[in-house]
Structure formats: structure tokens, C-alpha cells
């Protein structure tokens, strides 16, 4: 049993240490939990409430204070606090768990990505960095790797130099994902070209600009600032700036992960393979990322809707099975139609 300490911050450190070493949470997850717990302690201190003397009434007051927040935000906050007091009760730091009487409200609405960029939108984004500068080369390598592998932001920022080989045939990276689960990601030759150029030319110059020895920083992607490491804030701001410049304000770093999976599925990839590449534990999660191609949906509308240009009125009363035919048997959709449809997708995202 952990001995009681004088301050709530010491108990919080013990809780986070256990979550990191026994439950395998990543550094970024621990950092997020620390931010939420510090916010909880500030809210308690402003009302003169000790963290180990919280009652269900206090929790209901706190929930009412944040009722305007999004469901996903509240689920994250409550999950962290529930785990804290469950841990404190198990170590006899509190007499009872104040969260136990609080009914857990589950959001049954399936989560959907807010915006999945088209192939043309991704190409437009990738063309934004100024590759005549070393920062631009680094940013282009980051965007190419995100789109080529579907890496999460934490996985990309956690890459070390020894994980990314620069050989002609080495295009495989072993990354540590959520829950300390290792998986293999594979990238194409375009991403390999930019990664090789960044590693051999841009990265040494960025470290030299920051006056940092190359061997001191193990992180693959660096920043010419203090300590030379690329922070999540700088990474997020970089993607945001390029998305705004491309006229895609809804696009984020995670959107490229969705684009990676969606474009694989639209190209005919097997869902099980996509599941392995994304590192999902359940196939149902992968299905959220998989969306039919716009040209496929347009072809079905033209074939089966009464206003479609290929609609056959003589078959509208036939059994349903006879109407289902392979998509390859349909006449190809005109390219100008696809261009209009793709421009509409980009326009609706702005």
C-alpha cells in the first residue's frame, strides 16, 4: 500500500507513475492526464475542497460547471477522474469512491471523422511546404510519412533515428502504438525519398542551427529551437498552417491517418490488412475509416436512381438480386464529372 503523503501533487505523481509503468501509457497520455488532474485540483482549491474529501455532490457541481463542453471532452475528463479515485480507494487513500454513485452516461452515437480529405486535397496539402528551406524539407517529410503510413501524431513524434533506415530497400518501421502495442508500418518510395533527404541534409543543418550536437538528440524529427526536439504544439501548428494555406481548414494531422485508410480501401485493399496497418484491436474501428470512393457512389446513383443517366426503367420491377451487378460492368463515369465532384468535396470542407 502506498503511504499517505502530504500533498495532492505527490499522490498524483504516484498515480501517474503507476499508470505509466504498470499500464503502459505513453508519455503523451501521461502528460494529458496531468493537465486534466491539475485542472481538477485548481477547481477544488478555488472552493476549499480537499481532493480526498470530495463528495458526489461536489462531482455533480463540477459536471454542471462543464456541461457546455463536448461529449468527447467530458468523457475524457470523467474517465481520468474515475481512474484516479478508483486507484485511491484501492490504496486506501480515500474512505470511499465518490464517483461510484455517479451514473455513467454513454454516448451511443458512433464517432465519425469530421473531414476526410480526397486524394487531390492531400496532394494540395503536400505541395505547401517550401522545400528550398530545411524546415520545408522536414515538414514535407513529416506530411509524406503521415500519409504513407497512417501514423498517429504521438507515434511520429516518438520516432528515433535508429528506427528509420535510410537504405534503398528498407521501408519498414516498427512503432509502439497505444497500450504499448508494437506494429509494423510500411511506406512507399516517395516518402522514402523525402525521409532520406531530410536525414542526410536537413536534419544535420537544423541541429547545427540550434548549436546542438547531432548525437545528443535521438528524436528523428527535430526543431531548431531549445533542446532540438519537435514538440506536439509545434507539430500541430505546422499542419494547421499548411492546411489553412491549402484552403482546407478542417484538415488536421489525424485527417491524414483517415485519408491513408480511406484511400487504401477505395483502392481495393482488404479491411483486415488496413486493420493491421492502423494497429486497431477491433475491425469495427477500422470500418469507421473505410468509406466508398465518390466515383463508386456516383456510379451507383447513376445506375439505380430514377434520375440517373444509366437507369434502366424496364428492370425496376424485377427482383432485387437481379439488379445488383458488378461495378465493373457499368460504363465509366466521365472524368469531368469526377473533377466537379472532387472540387465540391474540397469546397464543402472550406
C-alpha positions in Angstrom: 0.0 0.0 0.0 1.3 3.4 -0.9 1.9 5.6 2.2 -0.1 8.7 2.5 1.8 11.9 1.6 1.4 15.5 2.5 0.3 16.9 -0.8 -2.2 16.0 -3.5 0.6 16.6 -6.1 2.6 13.7 -4.5 -0.4 11.4 -4.7 -0.9 12.5 -8.3 2.7 11.7 -9.2 2.3 8.2 -7.7 -0.9 7.6 -9.6 0.7 8.7 -12.9 3.8 6.7 -12.3 1.8 3.6 -11.8 -0.2 4.3 -15.0 3.0 4.7 -17.0 4.9 1.7 -15.7 2.2 -0.9 -15.0 -0.4 0.1 -17.5 2.0 1.0 -20.3 0.6 4.5 -21.1 2.6 6.7 -23.3 4.3 9.9 -22.3 1.8 12.0 -24.2 -1.1 10.2 -22.4 0.5 10.8 -19.0 1.0 14.5 -20.0 -2.7 14.8 -20.9 -3.7 13.2 -17.7 -1.5 15.5 -15.7 -3.1 18.6 -17.3 -6.6 17.3 -16.5 -5.7 16.5 -12.9 -4.1 19.9 -12.3 -7.3 21.5 -13.6 -9.3 19.3 -11.2 -7.1 20.3 -8.3 -7.4 24.0 -9.2 -11.2 23.7 -9.3 -11.2 22.1 -5.9 -8.8 24.6 -4.3 -10.9 27.5 -5.5 -13.8 26.1 -3.5 -11.7 25.0 -0.5 -12.3 21.3 -1.1 -9.6 18.7 -0.3 -9.1 16.2 -3.2 -9.5 13.2 -0.7 -12.7 14.8 0.8 -14.7 15.1 -2.4 -18.4 14.0 -2.2 -20.8 13.0 -5.0 -22.5 16.4 -4.6 -19.1 18.1 -5.4 -18.8 16.0 -8.5 -22.3 16.9 -9.7 -21.4 20.5 -9.2 -18.3 20.0 -11.3 -20.2 18.3 -14.0 -22.7 21.2 -14.2 -19.8 23.6 -14.4 -18.6 21.9 -17.6 -21.9 21.0 -19.1 -21.3 23.1 -22.2 -18.3 21.0 -23.2 -18.4 18.4 -26.0 -19.3 14.9 -25.0 -15.9 13.6 -26.0 -14.2 16.1 -23.8 -16.3 15.3 -20.8 -15.8 11.5 -21.3 -12.1 12.1 -21.3 -12.2 14.2 -18.1 -14.5 11.9 -16.2 -12.6 8.8 -17.3 -9.4 10.2 -15.8 -11.0 11.2 -12.5 -12.8 7.9 -12.2 -9.5 6.1 -12.6 -7.8 8.4 -10.0 -10.4 7.8 -7.3 -10.6 4.1 -8.1 -6.8 3.9 -7.6 -7.0 6.0 -4.4 -9.7 3.7 -3.0 -7.7 0.6 -3.8 -4.7 2.1 -1.9 -6.9 3.2 1.0 -6.2 6.9 0.4 -9.9 7.7 0.5 -12.6 6.2 2.5 -15.0 5.7 -0.4 -15.1 6.3 -4.2 -17.2 9.5 -4.7 -17.7 8.5 -8.4 -19.4 5.3 -7.6 -22.9 6.8 -7.2 -22.5 8.9 -10.3 -24.3 7.3 -13.3 -22.1 6.9 -16.3 -23.7 8.4 -19.3 -22.6 6.7 -22.5 -22.8 8.3 -25.9 -24.2 5.7 -28.2 -23.7 7.8 -31.3 -20.9 6.3 -33.4 -17.9 8.6 -33.9 -17.2 9.7 -37.4 -14.3 11.8 -38.7 -15.2 15.4 -39.3 -13.3 15.6 -42.6 -11.5 13.0 -44.7 -9.5 14.7 -47.5 -9.7 13.5 -51.1 -6.6 12.5 -53.0 -6.4 15.9 -54.6 -6.8 17.6 -51.3 -3.9 15.6 -49.9 -1.7 16.4 -52.9 -2.5 20.1 -52.4 -1.5 19.9 -48.8 1.8 18.1 -49.6 2.7 20.7 -52.1 2.6 23.6 -49.5 6.0 23.3 -47.7 8.8 25.3 -49.2 11.3 22.6 -49.9 14.0 25.2 -50.7 14.4 25.6 -46.9 15.4 22.9 -44.4 12.3 23.5 -42.4 10.2 22.9 -45.5 12.1 19.7 -46.2 11.4 18.5 -42.7 7.7 19.4 -43.0 7.4 17.7 -46.4 9.0 14.5 -44.9 6.6 14.6 -42.0 3.5 15.0 -44.2 4.6 12.4 -46.6 5.2 9.9 -43.8 1.9 10.6 -42.2 0.0 10.0 -45.4 2.1 7.0 -46.4 1.8 5.1 -43.1 -1.2 6.4 -41.2 0.9 7.1 -38.1 -0.6 8.8 -35.1 0.9 12.1 -34.0 2.4 10.6 -30.8 3.9 7.7 -32.8 5.5 10.0 -35.3 7.0 12.3 -32.7 8.3 9.3 -30.8 10.3 8.0 -33.7 14.0 7.7 -33.1 16.8 7.8 -35.7 17.6 4.1 -35.4 14.0 3.2 -36.3 14.1 4.8 -39.7 16.6 3.2 -42.0 17.9 5.1 -45.0 18.7 2.1 -47.3 17.2 1.7 -50.7 15.2 -1.4 -49.7 14.4 -0.6 -46.1 11.0 0.9 -46.0 9.7 -0.7 -42.7 9.3 0.9 -39.3 8.4 -0.8 -36.1 6.5 1.7 -33.9 5.0 1.5 -30.4 1.3 2.4 -30.5 -1.5 2.7 -28.0 -1.2 0.4 -25.0 2.4 -0.3 -25.8 1.4 -2.5 -28.7 4.1 -2.8 -31.4 3.2 -2.9 -35.0 4.9 -2.7 -38.4 4.3 0.2 -40.8 5.5 0.3 -44.4 5.9 3.4 -46.6 6.4 3.9 -50.3 9.3 5.2 -52.3 8.0 8.8 -52.4 8.1 9.1 -48.6 11.4 7.2 -48.6 13.0 9.9 -50.9 12.0 12.7 -48.6 13.0 10.9 -45.4 16.4 10.1 -46.9 16.9 13.7 -48.0 15.8 15.0 -44.6 18.0 12.6 -42.6 21.1 13.3 -44.7 20.8 17.0 -45.4 18.1 18.9 -43.5 18.3 17.2 -40.0 22.1 18.0 -39.5 21.6 21.6 -40.6 18.6 22.1 -38.3 20.6 20.8 -35.4 23.6 22.9 -36.4 21.4 26.0 -36.5 20.3 25.2 -32.9 24.0 24.6 -31.9 23.2 21.1 -30.7 25.5 18.1 -31.3 23.8 15.6 -33.6 24.3 12.7 -31.2 22.5 14.4 -28.3 19.1 14.3 -29.9 17.7 10.8 -30.6 14.3 12.1 -31.9 14.1 11.6 -35.7 12.2 14.9 -36.4 13.9 17.9 -34.8 13.3 21.6 -34.5 15.8 24.4 -34.5 14.9 25.5 -31.0 15.7 24.8 -27.4 16.9 21.1 -26.9 16.2 20.5 -30.6 13.1 18.3 -30.1 9.9 18.8 -32.1 7.1 19.4 -29.7 3.5 18.4 -30.3 2.4 22.1 -30.2 4.9 23.0 -33.0 3.9 19.9 -35.0 0.1 20.7 -34.6 0.7 24.3 -35.6 2.7 23.3 -38.6 0.0 21.1 -40.0 -2.6 23.7 -39.2 -0.7 26.4 -41.1 -0.3 24.3 -44.2 -3.9 23.2 -44.2 -5.0 26.9 -44.0 -2.7 27.8 -46.8 -4.2 24.9 -48.9 -7.7 26.1 -48.2 -8.6 23.1 -46.1 -9.4 24.5 -42.6 -10.9 21.2 -41.3 -7.8 19.2 -42.0 -5.7 18.0 -39.1 -2.8 15.6 -38.7 -5.2 12.8 -37.8 -7.1 13.6 -41.0 -4.1 12.1 -42.9 -4.5 8.9 -40.9 -8.1 8.8 -42.1 -7.0 9.6 -45.7 -4.4 6.8 -45.5 -7.1 4.2 -44.6 -9.8 5.5 -46.8 -7.7 5.7 -49.9 -6.4 2.2 -49.3 -10.0 0.9 -49.0 -11.1 2.9 -52.1 -8.2 1.3 -54.0 -9.4 -2.2 -53.1 -7.3 -3.1 -50.1 -8.6 -5.7 -47.7 -10.1 -4.4 -44.4 -8.0 -6.9 -42.4 -4.8 -5.6 -43.9 -5.9 -2.0 -43.2 -6.7 -3.0 -39.6 -3.1 -4.3 -39.1 -1.5 -1.3 -40.7 -3.6 1.1 -38.4 -3.0 -1.0 -35.3 -6.7 -1.4 -34.4 -7.7 -4.1 -32.0 -11.2 -4.4 -33.5 -12.3 -4.5 -37.1 -15.3 -2.3 -36.2 -12.9 0.6 -35.5 -11.3 0.2 -38.9 -14.8 0.3 -40.6 -15.2 3.8 -39.4 -12.2 4.8 -41.5 -13.4 2.9 -44.6 -15.6 4.9 -46.9 -16.6 4.1 -50.5 -15.0 6.2 -53.2 -17.0 9.1 -54.5 -16.9 7.8 -58.1 -18.3 4.4 -56.8 -21.2 6.2 -55.1 -21.8 8.3 -58.1 -21.8 5.3 -60.4 -24.5 3.6 -58.2 -26.6 6.7 -58.2 -26.4 7.0 -62.0 -27.3 3.3 -62.3 -30.0 2.7 -59.7 -31.7 6.1 -59.2 -34.6 7.1 -61.5 -32.8 10.3 -62.3 -29.6 8.5 -63.1 -28.3 8.6 -66.7 -27.8 4.8 -66.8 -31.1 4.0 -65.0 -33.0 1.1 -66.8 -36.7 1.6 -66.2 -37.5 -1.9 -67.7 -35.9 -3.6 -64.7 -37.4 -1.5 -61.8 -40.0 -4.2 -61.1 -37.6 -7.2 -61.2 -36.4 -8.9 -58.1 -33.7 -7.1 -56.2 -30.9 -9.6 -56.7 -31.1 -9.3 -60.5 -30.4 -5.6 -60.2 -27.2 -6.0 -58.3 -24.3 -6.2 -60.8 -20.6 -5.8 -60.5 -19.4 -2.3 -60.7 -17.0 -3.2 -63.5 -20.0 -3.8 -65.8 -21.1 -0.2 -65.5 -20.0 2.4 -68.0 -17.1 4.5 -66.6 -18.1 7.9 -65.1 -16.9 10.8 -67.1 -13.7 12.4 -65.9 -15.3 15.9 -65.9 -18.0 14.6 -63.5 -15.3 13.3 -61.1 -13.5 16.6 -61.3 -16.7 18.5 -60.4 -17.4 16.1 -57.6 -13.9 16.3 -56.1 -13.9 20.1 -56.3 -17.3 20.1 -54.5 -15.7 18.0 -51.7 -12.9 20.4 -51.3 -15.2 23.4 -51.4 -17.6 22.0 -48.7 -14.6 21.4 -46.4 -13.7 25.1 -46.5 
